[in-house]
Amino acid sequence: MSPDDNTITALFTGKILMQNLNGSFVNGYKVKEGVIIAQYVKKNQNNAITSKDIIIDGVSFTDYDVVIVTNYYHSPLTSINSMSLFSDTDPFGSGGLDTGMGWYYGGAGGGGPVTPTKDPCTTAQESTIVSKNKEYLIALKAINEANATEEHSITLGTASDGTMTQAPMNHGGQYIVQTNTTWEGAFAALHNHPDKTPLSAGDIYASVKLNVKSSNFTTTYILTDGEVYAIVVTNLSLAQDFVKTYPADQLPNQSPEFPNNIFYEIDGLKSIMGYGNEGRTTAIAFILDKYSAGITLLKQDNSGKFNPIKTQETTQSNGIKTYNTIPCN
Amino acid sequence: MKNTLKFYAILFLLINTGCKAQQVIQTVKDVPLLKTNEQQFINKPLKNLLKEIKPAIKNAGASNEVGHQYFSFKFRTLEQINKNEGSYEDKVSLYVYVKEIIDWKWEERTKGKELEWSKEDAEKYGNLTVVRIKVINQPQK
């Protein structure tokens, strides 16, 4: 269990490598602030750690084919528990402790408190339920039938009797519309993108602001090019950290963008994932997960079901990275 | 007649010299100069900027975002990007924002060659108006 040299957080950050007494590789994890962010997986049986070690991210392995499986769910379910440490099984989706792992993990036990991140699949199910409600469908239709050259927004709320309500539609310009934040029980808002553009950096930053203002206001639905995407803040604490660490790059009177480093990474992924709306959104979702932004992006499929846009990055032995969708069970 | 010939000879020489004036971007190391000299290209056609770039554009895409339209030009192949290979300078990306919506759709590009920047692309988009330039590279380790 080797911490990163520059770690100053209460929760463990570093690598955990497990060997048998004869030096054979058993399992390995990369951990960031108590959450597994990658697992080192052996691909064959030639697993003795020898002088022919290869180095991955500063970690030595033997020259078998090592695959780095990246975990972008970052949910508490993926925190390490004592049973999974010495298991060859995929830890992602398996049970775990509900708290992060502290520096003294394995000793007296216990780590610092971790705000739970809502499970992306549960989040998607909840959005699917909302999207079948009559009020949502009326709001969707109203926006789709409004002036297609402008943005329009309708806020959804919950009345005191638990029924869904909708605020009157706000009309905006080509690139911006005001969200009604004072509607009673506001929990979500829908808006359209007239130029068929994907969800934007501005939508991401605005979603966090909405949730800061109202703890139930977690979801933003974006209607574009006949499709519906959703931005859901699944961990406000992480989301606030993200926007603080990576504030929007915004010139006066212009739409916000991600700051240069995030922008560059997303753009690099677009080359691989595609420049269509889905590829671009997938690239954004991947980077949000990479930086533990506490935000889940969803896409509605043809059957009306919302699915989380979650991608697993795998680095092959030849260095090529492949990206596969992580489905909900 | 003799004077006329002399005049044309000198004119030809001047034009020829002008055409062969050194481009601003000789190697990828020079790409940041486009940002330094941004004002020279603002409100001018994209082709003015492109003609100043000597290194081959190996990867190009276009994005119409909410309130922004820009081309991404890279000097590495897709495989190099995927493997994060190349020198530090090679990893630079050039983003050229234009005033107009870009008529560039991923789904309509030739399959397998979506990111190739062709002569036809240079012609098709050459007259779009440059409004902003960004040059970004990875943090240097």
HADDOCK unambig.tbl for C-alpha pairs under 7 A between the chains (distance, minus, plus):
assign (segid A and resid 175 and name CA) (segid B and resid 66 and name CA) 5.81 0.50 0.50
assign (segid A and resid 175 and name CA) (segid B and resid 67 and name CA) 5.82 0.50 0.50
assign (segid A and resid 197 and name CA) (segid B and resid 64 and name CA) 6.31 0.50 0.50
assign (segid A and resid 197 and name CA) (segid B and resid 65 and name CA) 5.46 0.50 0.50
assign (segid A and resid 197 and name CA) (segid B and resid 66 and name CA) 6.24 0.50 0.50
assign (segid A and resid 198 and name CA) (segid B and resid 65 and name CA) 6.86 0.50 0.50
assign (segid A and resid 200 and name CA) (segid B and resid 65 and name CA) 6.81 0.50 0.50
assign (segid A and resid 200 and name CA) (segid B and resid 66 and name CA) 6.38 0.50 0.50
assign (segid A and resid 254 and name CA) (segid B and resid 67 and name CA) 6.72 0.50 0.50
assign (segid A and resid 255 and name CA) (segid B and resid 66 and name CA) 6.83 0.50 0.50
assign (segid A and resid 255 and name CA) (segid B and resid 67 and name CA) 5.53 0.50 0.50
assign (segid A and resid 260 and name CA) (segid B and resid 136 and name CA) 6.64 0.50 0.50
assign (segid A and resid 261 and name CA) (segid B and resid 138 and name CA) 6.94 0.50 0.50
assign (segid A and resid 264 and name CA) (segid B and resid 136 and name CA) 6.69 0.50 0.50
assign (segid A and resid 275 and name CA) (segid B and resid 106 and name CA) 5.48 0.50 0.50
assign (segid A and resid 276 and name CA) (segid B and resid 106 and name CA) 5.49 0.50 0.50
assign (segid A and resid 276 and name CA) (segid B and resid 107 and name CA) 6.75 0.50 0.50
assign (segid A and resid 319 and name CA) (segid B and resid 83 and name CA) 5.53 0.50 0.50
assign (segid A and resid 320 and name CA) (segid B and resid 82 and name CA) 6.06 0.50 0.50
assign (segid A and resid 320 and name CA) (segid B and resid 83 and name CA) 5.35 0.50 0.50
assign (segid A and resid 321 and name CA) (segid B and resid 82 and name CA) 6.17 0.50 0.50
assign (segid A and resid 321 and name CA) (segid B and resid 83 and name CA) 6.85 0.50 0.50
